[in-house]
Amino acid sequence: QVQVVESGGGLVQPGGSLRLSCTASGIIFSASEMRWYRQAPGKHRELVATITSARSTRYADSIKGRFTISRDNAQNTVWLQMFSLKPEDTAVYYCNAIQLYSYWGQGTQVTVSS
């Protein structure tokens, strides 16, 4: 049974930092492409960052230079380090694991507000 679990969301002030974690089990993690998406109220789900099994990374223009995606295959974990957060970064952040099929976590809320 595949499980994808995010954690680390919360309330942070503008300009602050937050690190999201995602642990995936039941898949060959090292062979998986891992992605972070986000969905703000009333908006479509947006692809934020991707890290391939070869550790190649891609980022959305809206967060480039502020967010960093990384992974540790030994811990079956991917992180999204977020710096210089803005109110427009407020959203539910979802982790997506792709290994033949696509698996989603339940999401973690990030709220950027003073």
Contacts in CASP RR format, 6 or more apart in sequence:
PFRMAT RR
TARGET T0000
AUTHOR 0000-0000-0000
METHOD contacts of the structure
MODEL  1
QVQVVESGGGLVQPGGSLRLSCTASGIIFSASEMRWYRQAPGKHRELVAT
ITSARSTRYADSIKGRFTISRDNAQNTVWLQMFSLKPEDTAVYYCNAIQL
YSYWGQGTQVTVSS
1 26 0 8 1.000
2 24 0 8 1.000
2 25 0 8 1.000
2 26 0 8 1.000
2 27 0 8 1.000
2 97 0 8 1.000
2 103 0 8 1.000
3 23 0 8 1.000
3 24 0 8 1.000
3 25 0 8 1.000
3 26 0 8 1.000
4 22 0 8 1.000
4 23 0 8 1.000
4 24 0 8 1.000
4 95 0 8 1.000
4 96 0 8 1.000
4 97 0 8 1.000
4 103 0 8 1.000
4 104 0 8 1.000
4 105 0 8 1.000
5 22 0 8 1.000
5 23 0 8 1.000
5 24 0 8 1.000
5 95 0 8 1.000
5 105 0 8 1.000
5 106 0 8 1.000
6 20 0 8 1.000
6 21 0 8 1.000
6 22 0 8 1.000
6 93 0 8 1.000
6 94 0 8 1.000
6 95 0 8 1.000
6 105 0 8 1.000
6 106 0 8 1.000
6 107 0 8 1.000
6 108 0 8 1.000
7 20 0 8 1.000
7 21 0 8 1.000
7 22 0 8 1.000
7 23 0 8 1.000
7 108 0 8 1.000
8 18 0 8 1.000
8 19 0 8 1.000
8 20 0 8 1.000
8 21 0 8 1.000
8 108 0 8 1.000
9 18 0 8 1.000
9 20 0 8 1.000
9 93 0 8 1.000
9 108 0 8 1.000
9 109 0 8 1.000
9 110 0 8 1.000
10 18 0 8 1.000
10 108 0 8 1.000
10 109 0 8 1.000
10 110 0 8 1.000
10 111 0 8 1.000
11 111 0 8 1.000
11 113 0 8 1.000
12 18 0 8 1.000
12 85 0 8 1.000
12 110 0 8 1.000
12 111 0 8 1.000
12 112 0 8 1.000
13 85 0 8 1.000
13 112 0 8 1.000
13 113 0 8 1.000
13 114 0 8 1.000
14 85 0 8 1.000
14 86 0 8 1.000
14 87 0 8 1.000
14 112 0 8 1.000
14 113 0 8 1.000
14 114 0 8 1.000
15 83 0 8 1.000
15 84 0 8 1.000
15 85 0 8 1.000
15 86 0 8 1.000
15 112 0 8 1.000
16 83 0 8 1.000
16 84 0 8 1.000
16 85 0 8 1.000
16 112 0 8 1.000
17 81 0 8 1.000
17 82 0 8 1.000
17 83 0 8 1.000
17 84 0 8 1.000
17 85 0 8 1.000
18 82 0 8 1.000
18 85 0 8 1.000
18 110 0 8 1.000
19 79 0 8 1.000
19 80 0 8 1.000
19 81 0 8 1.000
19 82 0 8 1.000
20 36 0 8 1.000
20 79 0 8 1.000
20 80 0 8 1.000
20 82 0 8 1.000
20 93 0 8 1.000
20 95 0 8 1.000
20 108 0 8 1.000
20 110 0 8 1.000
21 77 0 8 1.000
21 78 0 8 1.000
21 79 0 8 1.000
22 34 0 8 1.000
22 36 0 8 1.000
22 77 0 8 1.000
22 78 0 8 1.000
22 79 0 8 1.000
22 80 0 8 1.000
22 95 0 8 1.000
22 97 0 8 1.000
22 105 0 8 1.000
23 75 0 8 1.000
23 76 0 8 1.000
23 77 0 8 1.000
24 32 0 8 1.000
24 34 0 8 1.000
24 76 0 8 1.000
24 77 0 8 1.000
24 78 0 8 1.000
24 95 0 8 1.000
24 97 0 8 1.000
24 103 0 8 1.000
25 76 0 8 1.000
27 97 0 8 1.000
27 99 0 8 1.000
27 103 0 8 1.000
28 99 0 8 1.000
29 73 0 8 1.000
29 76 0 8 1.000
29 97 0 8 1.000
29 99 0 8 1.000
30 53 0 8 1.000
30 73 0 8 1.000
31 53 0 8 1.000
31 99 0 8 1.000
32 53 0 8 1.000
32 97 0 8 1.000
32 98 0 8 1.000
32 99 0 8 1.000
33 50 0 8 1.000
33 51 0 8 1.000
33 52 0 8 1.000
33 53 0 8 1.000
33 97 0 8 1.000
33 98 0 8 1.000
33 99 0 8 1.000
34 50 0 8 1.000
34 51 0 8 1.000
34 69 0 8 1.000
34 71 0 8 1.000
34 78 0 8 1.000
34 95 0 8 1.000
34 96 0 8 1.000
34 97 0 8 1.000
34 98 0 8 1.000
35 47 0 8 1.000
35 48 0 8 1.000
35 49 0 8 1.000
35 50 0 8 1.000
35 51 0 8 1.000
35 95 0 8 1.000
35 96 0 8 1.000
35 97 0 8 1.000
35 98 0 8 1.000
36 47 0 8 1.000
36 48 0 8 1.000
36 49 0 8 1.000
36 50 0 8 1.000
36 69 0 8 1.000
36 78 0 8 1.000
36 80 0 8 1.000
36 93 0 8 1.000
36 94 0 8 1.000
36 95 0 8 1.000
36 96 0 8 1.000
37 45 0 8 1.000
37 46 0 8 1.000
37 47 0 8 1.000
37 48 0 8 1.000
37 93 0 8 1.000
37 94 0 8 1.000
37 96 0 8 1.000
38 45 0 8 1.000
38 46 0 8 1.000
38 48 0 8 1.000
38 89 0 8 1.000
38 91 0 8 1.000
38 92 0 8 1.000
38 93 0 8 1.000
38 94 0 8 1.000
38 110 0 8 1.000
39 45 0 8 1.000
39 46 0 8 1.000
39 91 0 8 1.000
39 92 0 8 1.000
39 94 0 8 1.000
40 46 0 8 1.000
40 88 0 8 1.000
40 90 0 8 1.000
40 91 0 8 1.000
40 92 0 8 1.000
43 91 0 8 1.000
45 94 0 8 1.000
46 60 0 8 1.000
46 62 0 8 1.000
46 91 0 8 1.000
47 60 0 8 1.000
48 59 0 8 1.000
48 60 0 8 1.000
48 62 0 8 1.000
48 63 0 8 1.000
48 67 0 8 1.000
48 80 0 8 1.000
48 93 0 8 1.000
49 57 0 8 1.000
49 58 0 8 1.000
49 59 0 8 1.000
49 60 0 8 1.000
49 63 0 8 1.000
49 67 0 8 1.000
49 68 0 8 1.000
49 69 0 8 1.000
49 80 0 8 1.000
50 57 0 8 1.000
50 58 0 8 1.000
50 59 0 8 1.000
50 69 0 8 1.000
51 57 0 8 1.000
51 69 0 8 1.000
51 70 0 8 1.000
51 71 0 8 1.000
51 78 0 8 1.000
55 71 0 8 1.000
57 69 0 8 1.000
59 65 0 8 1.000
59 67 0 8 1.000
59 69 0 8 1.000
62 88 0 8 1.000
63 82 0 8 1.000
63 89 0 8 1.000
65 83 0 8 1.000
66 82 0 8 1.000
66 83 0 8 1.000
66 84 0 8 1.000
66 85 0 8 1.000
67 80 0 8 1.000
67 81 0 8 1.000
67 82 0 8 1.000
67 83 0 8 1.000
68 80 0 8 1.000
68 81 0 8 1.000
68 83 0 8 1.000
69 78 0 8 1.000
69 79 0 8 1.000
69 80 0 8 1.000
69 81 0 8 1.000
70 78 0 8 1.000
70 79 0 8 1.000
70 81 0 8 1.000
71 77 0 8 1.000
71 78 0 8 1.000
71 79 0 8 1.000
72 78 0 8 1.000
78 95 0 8 1.000
80 93 0 8 1.000
82 89 0 8 1.000
82 110 0 8 1.000
85 110 0 8 1.000
85 112 0 8 1.000
86 112 0 8 1.000
87 112 0 8 1.000
87 113 0 8 1.000
88 112 0 8 1.000
89 110 0 8 1.000
89 112 0 8 1.000
90 110 0 8 1.000
90 111 0 8 1.000
90 112 0 8 1.000
90 113 0 8 1.000
91 109 0 8 1.000
91 110 0 8 1.000
92 107 0 8 1.000
92 108 0 8 1.000
92 109 0 8 1.000
92 110 0 8 1.000
93 107 0 8 1.000
93 108 0 8 1.000
93 109 0 8 1.000
93 110 0 8 1.000
94 104 0 8 1.000
94 105 0 8 1.000
94 107 0 8 1.000
95 104 0 8 1.000
95 105 0 8 1.000
95 107 0 8 1.000
96 102 0 8 1.000
96 103 0 8 1.000
96 104 0 8 1.000
96 105 0 8 1.000
97 103 0 8 1.000
97 104 0 8 1.000
END
